Amino acid sequence: MKTNELTLTNTLKLLSEKKISLTDLYGDTFAAIKNLNPTLNIYLSTDTDAEKKARSVQNLPLMGIPVAVKDNFCTKDLPTTASSRVLDGYLSPYESTVTTRLHAAGGVVIGKTNMDAWAHGSSTETSDYGATKNPNNPGFLPGGSSGGSAAAIAANCATIALGSETAGSIRQPSAWCGVVGLKPTYGRVSRYGVIAMGSSLDSPGPIGKTVEDAALLFEHIAGHDPHDATSSPKSVSKFRDAVHRSIKGMKIGVCYGDHPKLKGTPASKAVESAAKLFESLGAKVEFIPLSSELKPHTILTPDFAIAVYTVVQRGEVSSNLARYDGIRYGSDRSKFGAEAKRRIMLGTFTLSKGYSDKYYVKAQQVRSLYIQNFKDLFSDFDILLSPTSPGYALPIGASANSPMFGELEDMLLESSSISGLPGINVPSFYDSKTHLYLGMNIVADYWKEETMIAAAAAFERETPFNRWGKQTV
């Protein structure tokens, strides 16, 4: 086994035992990048001095491991473009809080990964630098907007990765690439230095090979940041310890299986199988019926959340992208791609006089109903299960003629995202014919990441779908 194929946990173990070296690790990782990047288009830039930097921090907890970072995190040593020609070649004068904490823990940014431009999409096809392909089957999409980071892990082109999620952008590409993606509670991880998309939604988080890997990196990037007024002052737990916690007696609700677009699908059946497994492990499982109105012991249909997310996110996008005028930095607005232009126009319209009450304010009111619905459900349940995406990864080119592609592929995640809840994707099925994966989404109450990590790790241990889950060294 090559060192780039090791999990983060095993890499740290073998480095500490001096059974592998940083030379081995970076040699194998850069060899994989050189071999695969021309085809898969995972990295937009790489740091040729990464191994040298790793040697100076090998006494820190992360011991110099190579980390793939989505290209919307500001970094001083590598360009930050958000995959848009507007910022082509832009070098930030400061470092994001998340990458600063990564460096302080001994992680090294090996490169910046491709993404949907400005994080607008769920395919990585809106990137101005070309689409990323799914490493498991290059004829298919990796998902997005953190498609490059998810693909980097699936292709063993990094030990661990960073992504960001507004509504699905960590969990959905993780599902399509067959890896683990953790979206924290909104405010658990600082947004400072992350190019803003939807400011009331954006949540940076880890993408890894296993639940334990994701939990370990999460520990190092979470916590209050005085530079981000929306970051929480809550203390950071030892999230990795939750991996070994028993789920006996846990109350689990299974959601969305009765939605017309899900009923009888492989994605829904995979979650039903997972529910039976959790019952065999001592959890108490109940199926929660879908409802089009707020009623006790039901879950609101995700269909309304699509509209809420579309209006809120477009409004915030139009505000956030207004700063890119070609005067302070970057190129002028003619460099914006078609997707960015569509979102700016729709967002500006929904915020304009005479329409903001009709659209934006109404969307926020419906958003509050979803928050109340989850509050009621988490008074009865510890976690909620659903498919992460309605199905397998779609073929390259699938998003081209679908202006609502991202919202529809993320339809099962938007409810929890607009509510600010944490969630984690774990691989829940593998199709040996196409080599594609399905993912399961596990959502917990605010600040209860340990609970969903415990459930995700238990599922990972008891099933064969995580290709690194049974790795021994």
Secondary structure, 3 states (H helix, E strand, C coil): CCHHHCCHHHHHHHHHCCCCCHHHHHHHHHHHHHHHHHHHCCEEEECCCHHHHHHCCCCCCCCCCEEEEECCECCCCCCCCCCCHHHCCCCCCCCCHHHHHHHHHCCEEEEEECCCHHHCCCCCCCCCCCCCCCCCCCCECCCCCCHHHHHHHHCCCCCEEEEEECCCCCHHHHHHHCCEEEECCCCCECCCCECCCCCCCCEEEEEECCHHHHHHHHHHHECCCCCCCCCCCCCCCCHHHHHHCCCCCCEEEECCCCCCCCCCCHHHHHHHHHHHHHHHCCCEEEECCEECCCCCCCEECHHHHHHHHHHHHHHHHHHHHHHCCCCCCCCCHHHCCHHHHHHHHHHHHHHCCCCCHHHHHHHHHHHHHHHHHHHHHCCCCCEEEEECCCCCCCECCCCCCCCCHHHHHCCCCHHHHHCCCCEEEEEEEEECCCCEEEEEEEEECCCCHHHHHHHHHHHHHHCCCCCCCCCCC
